[in-house]
Amino acid sequence: MAVTSKALPATVRATRAADRPPNKYKQAFPQYAAVAPFFILFAIFGAFPVLFSIWISFHSWDGIGQMKWVGLEQYNYLLSDPVFWKTIGNTLIIWVLSTVPMLLLALVIANALHNATRLRSFYRIAYFIPNVTSVVAVTLVFGSIFSNNFGLLNAFLQSIGLGKIEWLTQPWGIKVAIATIVTWRWVGYNAIIYLAGLQAISADVYEAAKVDGASSRQTFWRITVPMMRPVILFTAVTSTIGGLQIFTESRVLFGDTSNIGGPGDAGLTIVSYLYQSAFIKNQFGYGAAVGWALFILIVLFSIINWRLIGGSDDERLTKRAARRAERKIAAQKAAHQEAADVH
């Protein structure tokens, strides 16, 4: 007579249940439940808007009515839209005017902070404060500085015998004003990042350069800059991403919703044009197409920065220079030890 599982003693059934491998899904459920809120929020507020923006870029939609499938017409019009190409030119000019001097100035400031002996913590905080200041408040202050009639900058120029400049009405004046705001806000942030990179460089390398008779300028350009290349690459890529998405500065500087780019659209950036198309003219499909064109530009310029700054040949040269410096330091230490042993 066969014995069923129900007829088995309770101790035997408990032993067999204990011998079965544990259910990995039940074991991992508490961990998945702990991290689930992040993924749910990301799916709702992150992944879905991205996917939906791709979908509406192929439609004509005013945000309320029925969507109309138009295929690639939004992108075809984008390529022939003169305003869009003008926004690309404006954005690239402002990006160059702000990013290049900002990164150079940040590197110089970081080098000065690295060599400072007094009030080092105070200077670090002072340079970082602009980054945590409200960009709207900063833009309003700089708007008064660059004001055509009563601006502090024009008052200074007139005090030294120069004529005033129409900063907020001339195309180049508008771009310089926006680039100055961006530079002032982010130079301290990048300086702190460069300072962290400088502190990771061994002091023995600088000592070897000093023994070889290298000047401060040679040490900066031939040792500091090459060994800071990965950090410079990071700041260049992040500055490119942020520089191509400039919006708040021009939007606050020219508060008129009918002309958010200022006179002649000289301050109209790509994101400003996206905002104007989608939320002022209610052309959400075209605004989504502008957004994806901006994404392609950011990827393209990030790759260019990677190739120019972070090339493999440059990395090999930097490592080779570091190895030469280490060998030279070892030889000098051996020579000093040998001289000490003789004496």
For each residue, the residues with C-beta under 8 A, 3 or more apart:
1:
2:
3: 7 8
4: 7 8
5: 8 13
6:
7: 3 4
8: 3 4 5 12 13
9: 12 13
10: 13 14
11: 14 15
12: 8 9 15 16
13: 5 8 9 10 16 17
14: 10 11 17 18
15: 11 12 18 19
16: 12 13 19 20
17: 13 14 20
18: 14 15
19: 15 16
20: 16 17
21:
22: 26 27
23: 26 27
24: 27 28
25: 28 29
26: 22 23 29
27: 22 23 24
28: 24 25 31 32
29: 25 26 32 33
30: 33 34
31: 28 34 35
32: 28 29 35 36
33: 29 30 36
34: 30 31
35: 31 32 38 39
36: 32 33 39 40
37: 40 41
38: 35 41 42
39: 35 36 42 43
40: 36 37 43 44
41: 37 38 44 45 46
42: 38 39 45 46 47
43: 39 40 46 47 48
44: 40 41 48
45: 41 42 48 49
46: 41 42 43 49 50
47: 42 43 50 51
48: 43 44 45 51 52
49: 45 46 52 53
50: 46 47 53 54
51: 47 48 54 55
52: 48 49 55 56
53: 49 50 56 57 288 291 292
54: 50 51 57 58 288 292
55: 51 52 58 59
56: 52 53 59 61 67 284 285 288
57: 53 54 74 75 285 288 289 291 292
58: 54 55 69 70 71 72 74 285
59: 55 56 67 68 69 70 285
60: 67 68 70 73 74 283 285
61: 56 65 67 68 284 285
62: 65 282 283 284
63: 282 284
64:
65: 61 62
66:
67: 56 59 60 61 285
68: 59 60 61
69: 58 59
70: 58 59 60 73 74 285
71: 58
72: 58 75 76
73: 60 70 76 77
74: 57 58 60 70 77 78 285 286 288 289
75: 57 72 78 79 289 293
76: 72 73 79 80
77: 73 74 80 81 286
78: 74 75 81 84 286 289 290 293
79: 75 76
80: 76 77
81: 77 78 84 85
82: 85 86
83: 86 87 265 268 273
84: 78 81 87 88 270 273 290 293
85: 81 82 88 89
86: 82 83 89 90 265 268
87: 83 84 90 91 261 265 268 269 270 272 273
88: 84 85 91 92 270 297
89: 85 86 92 93
90: 86 87 93 94 175 261 265 266 267 268 269
91: 87 88 94 95 243 244 246 269 270
92: 88 89 95 96
93: 89 90 96 97 175
94: 90 91 97 98 175 178 179 182 243 246 267 269
95: 91 92 98 99 240 243 244 246
96: 92 93 99 100
97: 93 94 100 101 175 176 179
98: 94 95 101 102 178 179 180 182 183 186 243
99: 95 96 102 103 236 239 240 243
100: 96 97 103 104
101: 97 98 104 105 183
102: 98 99 105 106 182 183 186 187 190 239
103: 99 100 106 107 190 232 235 236 239
104: 100 101 107 108
105: 101 102 108 109 183 187 191
106: 102 103 109 110 187 188 189 190 191 193 194 235
107: 103 104 110 111 191 194 225 228 232
108: 104 105 111 112
109: 105 106 112 113 127 187 188 191 194
110: 106 107 113 114 191 192 193 194 195 197 198
111: 107 108 114 115 194 198 220 224
112: 108 109 115 116
113: 109 110 116 120 123 124 127 191 195
114: 110 111 195 198 199
115: 111 112
116: 112 113 119 120 123
117: 120
118:
119: 116 122 123
120: 113 116 117 123 124
121: 124 125
122: 119 125 126
123: 113 116 119 120 126 127
124: 113 120 121 127 128 192 195
125: 121 122 128 129
126: 122 123 129 188
127: 109 113 123 124 130 187 188 191 192
128: 124 125 131 132 188 189 192
129: 125 126 132 133 188
130: 127 133 138 184 185 186 187 188
131: 128 185 186 188 189
132: 128 129
133: 129 130 137 138 185
134: 137 138
135: 138 139 181 185 248 249 252
136: 139 140 248 252
137: 133 134 140 141
138: 130 133 134 135 141 142 181 184 185
139: 135 136 142 143 181 248 249 252 253
140: 136 137 143 144 252
141: 137 138 144 145
142: 138 139 145 146 177 180 181 184 253
143: 139 140 146 147 168 177 252 253
144: 140 141 147 150 151 152
145: 141 142 151 152 153
146: 142 143 151 153 167 168 173 177 180
147: 143 144 150 151 154 167 168
148: 151 154 164 166 167 168 169
149: 154
150: 144 147 154 155
151: 144 145 146 147 148 154 155 167
152: 144 145 155 156
153: 145 146 156 157 165 167
154: 147 148 149 150 151 157 158 164 165 167
155: 150 151 152 158 159
156: 152 153 159 160
157: 153 154 160 162 163 164 165
158: 154 155 161 162 163 164
159: 155 156
160: 156 157
161: 158
162: 157 158
163: 157 158
164: 148 154 157 158
165: 153 154 157 170 173
166: 148 169 170 173
167: 146 147 148 151 153 154 170 173 174 176 177
168: 143 146 147 148 173 174 177 253 254 262 263
169: 148 166 173 174 262 263
170: 165 166 167 173 174 266
171: 174 175 264 266
172: 175 176 266
173: 146 165 166 167 168 169 170 176 177
174: 167 168 169 170 171 177 178 253 262 263 266 267
175: 90 93 94 97 171 172 178 179 266 267
176: 97 167 172 173 179 180
177: 142 143 146 167 168 173 174 180 181 253
178: 94 98 174 175 181 182 246 249 250 253 267
179: 94 97 98 175 176 182 183
180: 98 142 146 176 177 183 184
181: 135 138 139 142 177 178 184 185 249 253
182: 94 98 102 178 179 185 186 243 246 249
183: 98 101 102 105 179 180 186 187
184: 130 138 142 180 181 187
185: 130 131 133 135 138 181 182 189
186: 98 102 130 131 182 183 189 190 239 242
187: 102 105 106 109 127 130 183 184 190 191
188: 106 109 126 127 128 129 130 131 191 192
189: 106 128 131 185 186 192 193
190: 102 103 106 186 187 193 194 235 239
191: 105 106 107 109 110 113 127 187 188 194 195
192: 110 124 127 128 188 189 195 196
193: 106 110 189 190 196 197 231 234 235
194: 106 107 109 110 111 190 191 197 198 228 231 232 235
195: 110 113 114 124 191 192 198 199
196: 192 193 199 200 231
197: 110 193 194 200 201 228 230 231
198: 110 111 114 194 195 201 224 228
199: 114 195 196
200: 196 197
201: 197 198 205 206 223 224 227 228
202: 205
203: 206 207
204: 207 208 325 326 329
205: 201 202 208 209 223 227 322 325 329
206: 201 203 209 210 219 223
207: 203 204 210 211 329
208: 204 205 211 212 325 328 329 332
209: 205 206 212 214 218 219 222 223 325
210: 206 207 213 214 219
211: 207 208 332
212: 208 209 328
213: 210
214: 209 210 218 219 222 223
215: 218 219
216: 219 220
217: 220 221
218: 209 214 215 221 222 223
219: 206 209 210 214 215 216 222 223 224
220: 111 216 217 223 224 225
221: 217 218 224 225
222: 209 214 218 219 225 226
223: 201 205 206 209 214 218 219 220 226 227 321 325
224: 111 198 201 219 220 221 227 228
225: 107 220 221 222 228 229 232
226: 222 223 229 314 317 318 321
227: 201 205 223 224 318 322
228: 107 194 197 198 201 224 225 231 232
229: 225 226 232 233 309 310 314 315 318
230: 197 233 234 310
231: 193 194 196 197 228 234 235
232: 103 107 194 225 228 229 235 236 309
233: 229 230 236 237 305 306 309 310
234: 193 230 231 237 238
235: 103 106 190 193 194 231 232 238 239
236: 99 103 232 233 239 240 305 309
237: 233 234 240 241 302 305 306
238: 234 235 241 242
239: 99 102 103 186 190 235 236 242 243
240: 95 99 236 237 243 244 298 301 302 305
241: 237 238 244 245 298 302
242: 186 238 239 245 246
243: 91 94 95 98 99 182 239 240 246
244: 91 95 240 241 270 294 297 298 301
245: 241 242 270 271 294 298
246: 91 94 95 178 182 242 243 249 250 269 271
247: 250 251 269 271 272 275
248: 135 136 139 251 252
249: 135 139 178 181 182 246 252 253
250: 178 246 247 253 254 260 261 262 267 268 269 272
251: 247 248 254 255 260 272 275
252: 135 136 139 140 143 248 249 255
253: 139 142 143 168 174 177 178 181 249 250 262 267
254: 168 250 251 259 260 261 262 267
255: 251 252
256: 259 260
257: 260 280
258:
259: 254 256 262 263 265
260: 250 251 254 256 257 268 272 275 276 280
261: 87 90 250 254 264 265 266 267 268 269 272 273
262: 168 169 174 250 253 254 259 265 266 267 268
263: 168 169 174 259 266
264: 171 261
265: 83 86 87 90 259 261 262 268
266: 90 170 171 172 174 175 261 262 263
267: 90 94 174 175 178 250 253 254 261 262 272
268: 83 86 87 90 250 260 261 262 265 272 273 276
269: 87 90 91 94 246 247 250 261 272 273
270: 84 87 88 91 244 245 273 274 290 293 294 297
271: 245 246 247 274 275 294
272: 87 247 250 251 260 261 267 268 269 275 276
273: 83 84 87 261 268 269 270 276 277 290
274: 270 271 277 278 287 290 291 294
275: 247 251 260 271 272 278 279 280 287
276: 260 268 272 273 279 280 281
277: 273 274 280 281 283 286 287 290
278: 274 275 281 282 283 284 286 287 288
279: 275 276 282 287
280: 257 260 275 276 277
281: 276 277 278
282: 62 63 278 279
283: 60 62 277 278 286 287
284: 56 61 62 63 278 287 288
285: 56 57 58 59 60 61 67 70 74 288 289
286: 74 77 78 277 278 283 289 290
287: 274 275 277 278 279 283 284 290 291
288: 53 54 56 57 74 278 284 285 291 292
289: 57 74 75 78 285 286 292 293
290: 78 84 270 273 274 277 286 287 293 294
291: 53 57 274 287 288 294 295
292: 53 54 57 288 289 295 296
293: 75 78 84 270 289 290 296 297
294: 244 245 270 271 274 290 291 297 298
295: 291 292 298 299
296: 292 293 299 300
297: 88 244 270 293 294 300 301
298: 240 241 244 245 294 295 301 302
299: 295 296 302 303
300: 296 297 303 304
301: 240 244 297 298 304 305
302: 237 240 241 298 299 305 306
303: 299 300 306 307
304: 300 301 307 308
305: 233 236 237 240 301 302 308 309 310
306: 233 237 302 303 309 310
307: 303 304 310 311
308: 304 305 311
309: 229 232 233 236 305 306 314
310: 229 230 233 305 306 307 314 315
311: 307 308 314 315
312: 315 316
313: 316 317
314: 226 229 309 310 311 317 318
315: 229 310 311 312 318 319
316: 312 313 319 320
317: 226 313 314 320 321
318: 226 227 229 314 315 321 322
319: 315 316 322 323
320: 316 317 323 324
321: 223 226 317 318 324 325
322: 205 227 318 319 325 326
323: 319 320 326 327
324: 320 321 327 328
325: 204 205 208 209 223 321 322 328 329
326: 204 322 323 329 330
327: 323 324 330 331
328: 208 212 324 325 331 332
329: 204 205 207 208 325 326 332 333
330: 326 327 333 334
331: 327 328 334 335
332: 208 211 328 329 335 336
333: 329 330 336 337
334: 330 331 337 338
335: 331 332 338 339
336: 332 333 339 340
337: 333 334 340 341
338: 334 335 341 342
339: 335 336 342 343
340: 336 337 343
341: 337 338
342: 338 339
343: 339 340
